[in-house]
Amino acid sequence: MPCRNPAATGPNDMSSTRLTMKNLTVGKRITLGFSVLLLLVTQLAVTSWLQSNQIGARVRSLNEDNQQVQLAGELVTETLEYRVLNLKHVISTNDTEMAALDQRADTQAQQILTLLATYQKTTMLAGERELADKIEPLLNAYRTVTCRMRKLSGEHQKEPAIALMRGEVAAAYDAFEAAVALVKAADRKSAEATTQTVATGLAAAKKTTVAVLALALLVGIGFAVFITRGVGRALTGIATSLAEGAEQVASAAGQVAAASQ
C-alpha cells in the first residue's frame, strides 16, 4: 500500500474543512448574522424616531386645537359678561351706578379684545383663519352699538335705549355669537381629527415595533441555527480528517515495521 504524506493532506485539508462551509466561513456567518441584526435594530431605531417626531408634531397641533377651543369658549363667556353689564346699565336709574357700569363695560371690552388677540396668534388652518378674521369686526360693531345704547341710558332715555337693545344690539350680538360658534365648531373638528391622527400614529408605531422585533427574533434564530450547523459540519470534517490522518500514520508505521523485518 503506497504511503501518503500526512503533512500534505492534514493541515491544508483540515483548514479548508474548518473554514469553508458552503462558501462561507464561520467567522463570515457570524459577522453576517450580527450585521443583519444590527441593520434591523437600526431600522427600528430610525423608524421609531421618525414616528415619534410625527406623533410629537401631532400632539403639539392637538394642544393648539384645544387651546383654540378654550379661547373661543372664553370669548363667549367674557362677551356674555359684557352683555350683562350693558343690560344692567339700561335698567339702572342711578347715575353713580351707571358710571361705574360704564367703566366696568369698557374694562371688560378691553379684556375681550386682549383675549381675541391671543386667539388670533394661535396656529390655524386657512379656513379657520378666515372664520377667525370675521370675529373682530363683528365684536367692534357690537361694542359700537352698545356704547350708543349706554349713552342713551346714561341720559335717562330708557325707552330709546331699550328699543336699541332689542333691535340693533341684539342683532349685533347674535352675529358675533354665530361667528364665534362657527370658529368653535371648526376648532373642535380639527381637534377631533388630530386626536384620531395621533391614535392612528401610535397604533402604527406599535405595529411597526412589534413587526421589526419579531423579524429580528426570527432572523436571530435562523442565523443561530445556520451558524450552529456550519460549526457542526466543520467539527465533523475536522474529526474525520484527524481520523483519516491517524489511520494513515498507523498504516505507514505498520509498513515501516514490516519492511524493517
Phi and psi in degrees as a GROMACS rama.xvg file:
@    title "Ramachandran Plot"
@    xaxis  label "Phi"
@    yaxis  label "Psi"
@TYPE xy
-63.8756  144.916  PRO-2
-87.8543  127.981  CYS-3
-96.5537  142.232  ARG-4
-82.6858  109.933  ASN-5
-58.503  -33.5444  PRO-6
-65.5512  -26.7225  ALA-7
-76.9624  -24.9062  ALA-8
-115.265  -18.6606  THR-9
-69.904  -76.9931  GLY-10
-60.2381  -45.5044  PRO-11
-66.4987  -45.8577  ASN-12
-64.4933  -42.3514  ASP-13
-63.136  -40.5569  MET-14
-64.2237  -40.6213  SER-15
-65.3766  -39.3879  SER-16
-68.7569  -38.072  THR-17
-73.3798  -38.0818  ARG-18
-95.298  -27.2105  LEU-19
-105.904  118.945  THR-20
-133.762  99.0478  MET-21
53.5512  49.5505  LYS-22
68.5068  9.38974  ASN-23
-129.42  126.823  LEU-24
-77.0522  165.244  THR-25
-59.63  -43.6431  VAL-26
-61.0705  -40.8081  GLY-27
-67.9542  -37.4126  LYS-28
-63.0424  -44.1661  ARG-29
-63.618  -43.6153  ILE-30
-61.9508  -44.0533  THR-31
-62.5938  -42.9068  LEU-32
-61.5977  -48.4787  GLY-33
-67.661  -32.6997  PHE-34
-65.0529  -43.3828  SER-35
-64.8407  -43.3147  VAL-36
-62.8684  -41.3836  LEU-37
-63.8888  -38.2133  LEU-38
-63.8832  -42.1274  LEU-39
-65.4358  -42.7107  LEU-40
-64.7565  -40.5848  VAL-41
-62.821  -42.9455  THR-42
-60.9244  -41.4925  GLN-43
-62.5808  -43.0995  LEU-44
-64.1716  -44.661  ALA-45
-65.2155  -44.8355  VAL-46
-62.1109  -44.1194  THR-47
-63.2545  -39.213  SER-48
-64.3596  -45.1382  TRP-49
-64.4309  -44.1879  LEU-50
-66.9574  -36.7108  GLN-51
-66.4854  -35.7991  SER-52
-64.7334  -42.6575  ASN-53
-63.6588  -44.3456  GLN-54
-64.783  -39.9802  ILE-55
-60.6235  -41.5103  GLY-56
-64.1978  -40.2635  ALA-57
-66.8045  -37.5962  ARG-58
-65.4557  -41.1261  VAL-59
-62.6752  -39.8624  ARG-60
-64.2973  -38.1716  SER-61
-64.8092  -39.41  LEU-62
-61.8672  -40.5564  ASN-63
-62.306  -44.3037  GLU-64
-62.244  -43.9917  ASP-65
-65.0737  -37.2949  ASN-66
-64.1085  -40.3607  GLN-67
-64.1136  -42.2558  GLN-68
-61.8314  -43.3332  VAL-69
-63.5349  -44.3102  GLN-70
-66.3333  -38.0181  LEU-71
-64.2137  -39.8007  ALA-72
-64.3391  -39.7238  GLY-73
-66.2835  -33.7814  GLU-74
-59.2308  -45.816  LEU-75
-64.0395  -43.6739  VAL-76
-62.7219  -47.115  THR-77
-66.9259  -35.7578  GLU-78
-70.4304  -33.9899  THR-79
-62.9005  -40.5116  LEU-80
-62.1264  -41.0008  GLU-81
-62.0194  -40.1571  TYR-82
-64.9484  -41.4632  ARG-83
-61.9133  -42.232  VAL-84
-60.3944  -40.3494  LEU-85
-67.0278  -39.3292  ASN-86
-65.3466  -40.2083  LEU-87
-61.6538  -37.614  LYS-88
-62.8371  -40.6522  HIS-89
-66.9241  -38.6117  VAL-90
-86.4982  -8.61708  ILE-91
-80.7707  147.877  SER-92
-119.476  1.10224  THR-93
-95.5674  122.595  ASN-94
-62.5353  -41.2787  ASP-95
-62.4908  -44.5907  THR-96
-63.923  -42.0781  GLU-97
-65.5744  -36.4438  MET-98
-64.1059  -42.3664  ALA-99
-64.9137  -39.9288  ALA-100
-66.0927  -36.2957  LEU-101
-58.9237  -46.2287  ASP-102
-64.4807  -44.0926  GLN-103
-64.1488  -38.1572  ARG-104
-65.2271  -40.7132  ALA-105
-64.5543  -42.1005  ASP-106
-63.5895  -42.4583  THR-107
-63.036  -39.175  GLN-108
-62.0489  -40.2305  ALA-109
-65.4085  -37.6311  GLN-110
-63.2762  -39.9267  GLN-111
-65.0851  -42.2562  ILE-112
-64.0963  -39.7317  LEU-113
-63.6183  -43.1552  THR-114
-63.2684  -40.9069  LEU-115
-65.1777  -39.5312  LEU-116
-62.7312  -40.2609  ALA-117
-63.0306  -42.073  THR-118
-62.7298  -42.6445  TYR-119
-71.0515  -15.511  GLN-120
-81.994  -13.8164  LYS-121
-72.0209  159.388  THR-122
-74.8764  128.931  THR-123
-133.468  156.009  MET-124
-76.7695  168.529  LEU-125
-58.9289  -45.2866  ALA-126
-65.0852  -38.8988  GLY-127
-66.9988  -39.0566  GLU-128
-63.8735  -39.7588  ARG-129
-62.629  -41.5428  GLU-130
-68.1436  -41.286  LEU-131
-65.5603  -33.8052  ALA-132
-67.1165  -16.5388  ASP-133
-82.8679  -14.9997  LYS-134
-70.7957  -48.163  ILE-135
-60.8131  -46.0378  GLU-136
-59.7612  -38.0619  PRO-137
-68.913  -36.841  LEU-138
-65.6139  -43.2535  LEU-139
-63.6433  -38.5607  ASN-140
-64.1629  -40.0239  ALA-141
-65.6954  -42.8061  TYR-142
-61.7166  -41.3105  ARG-143
-61.8186  -46.2757  THR-144
-71.76  -32.2887  VAL-145
-69.9701  -33.3874  THR-146
-63.7159  -41.485  CYS-147
-61.0179  -41.7842  ARG-148
-64.9124  -42.7964  MET-149
-67.7914  -33.7716  ARG-150
-62.8276  -44.7835  LYS-151
-63.2893  -41.476  LEU-152
-64.6279  -40.593  SER-153
-65.8568  -25.5527  GLY-154
-89.1627  10.436  GLU-155
62.0095  27.4323  HIS-156
-94.2507  73.0316  GLN-157
-69.0497  -40.7858  LYS-158
-64.6847  -47.5439  GLU-159
-61.3787  -35.9627  PRO-160
-64.8751  -42.5284  ALA-161
-66.9291  -39.9378  ILE-162
-62.3462  -41.7625  ALA-163
-65.1198  -39.6043  LEU-164
-61.9268  -42.1559  MET-165
-75.7307  -20.2122  ARG-166
-102.069  -91.1036  GLY-167
-64.1866  -41.2978  GLU-168
-62.9717  -46.517  VAL-169
-62.165  -42.4729  ALA-170
-65.4107  -42.1097  ALA-171
-64.5979  -40.5532  ALA-172
-66.9511  -41.9318  TYR-173
-61.43  -39.7613  ASP-174
-65.1733  -42.9209  ALA-175
-63.6831  -46.4937  PHE-176
-62.143  -39.1967  GLU-177
-64.7745  -40.029  ALA-178
-64.5089  -42.8655  ALA-179
-65.5429  -38.2808  VAL-180
-62.2911  -39.4454  ALA-181
-64.5755  -40.8742  LEU-182
-65.5372  -42.8259  VAL-183
-61.0522  -42.4  LYS-184
-63.3987  -42.5285  ALA-185
-64.504  -41.6959  ALA-186
-64.479  -41.6042  ASP-187
-65.7993  -40.566  ARG-188
-63.5123  -42.065  LYS-189
-63.8258  -40.217  SER-190
-64.6029  -40.8947  ALA-191
-64.842  -41.4287  GLU-192
-64.7174  -41.148  ALA-193
-66.8283  -38.5636  THR-194
-60.9959  -42.9602  THR-195
-64.4368  -39.0351  GLN-196
-65.0144  -41.4717  THR-197
-62.7702  -43.6557  VAL-198
-62.0507  -41.939  ALA-199
-64.7783  -41.2159  THR-200
-63.4989  -40.5108  GLY-201
-64.7138  -41.7344  LEU-202
-64.0626  -41.7294  ALA-203
-65.1451  -40.3969  ALA-204
-63.2067  -40.3386  ALA-205
-64.1741  -44.5126  LYS-206
-64.0586  -41.4937  LYS-207
-63.3812  -43.6113  THR-208
-62.2451  -45.8487  THR-209
-63.1573  -42.7719  VAL-210
-63.8098  -45.2658  ALA-211
-67.2995  -39.9184  VAL-212
-64.4105  -41.4725  LEU-213
-63.4785  -42.3675  ALA-214
-63.8934  -41.6236  LEU-215
-62.3712  -38.6046  ALA-216
-65.0181  -45.9471  LEU-217
-63.228  -44.0422  LEU-218
-64.3806  -40.6619  VAL-219
-61.453  -44.0384  GLY-220
-64.3536  -42.5038  ILE-221
-61.3164  -45.1901  GLY-222
-70.1423  -31.9829  PHE-223
-62.4311  -46.0416  ALA-224
-63.5407  -43.4663  VAL-225
-59.6114  -47.0895  PHE-226
-68.8073  -41.792  ILE-227
-61.6016  -44.4286  THR-228
-64.4379  -38.9277  ARG-229
-64.3809  -44.2974  GLY-230
-63.6961  -39.5201  VAL-231
-61.5212  -43.2519  GLY-232
-63.1902  -40.4486  ARG-233
-62.9273  -44.953  ALA-234
-64.5115  -39.1935  LEU-235
-63.2923  -41.8768  THR-236
-63.5456  -40.4961  GLY-237
-64.3003  -43.8143  ILE-238
-62.2799  -40.787  ALA-239
-64.5165  -43.8944  THR-240
-61.8673  -41.9996  SER-241
-63.2302  -40.6438  LEU-242
-64.9459  -42.3696  ALA-243
-64.8439  -39.8546  GLU-244
-64.3876  -41.7453  GLY-245
-64.1469  -39.1762  ALA-246
-65.0621  -40.7398  GLU-247
-65.7232  -40.2311  GLN-248
-64.3506  -43.3735  VAL-249
-62.6402  -41.3682  ALA-250
-65.4365  -41.3521  SER-251
-65.2712  -38.9009  ALA-252
-64.5097  -38.796  ALA-253
-65.0457  -41.0413  GLY-254
-65.0184  -39.6808  GLN-255
-63.1683  -42.0433  VAL-256
-64.6296  -40.8671  ALA-257
-67.5953  -37.9939  ALA-258
-68.8993  -32.1567  ALA-259
-72.4746  -22.7383  SER-260
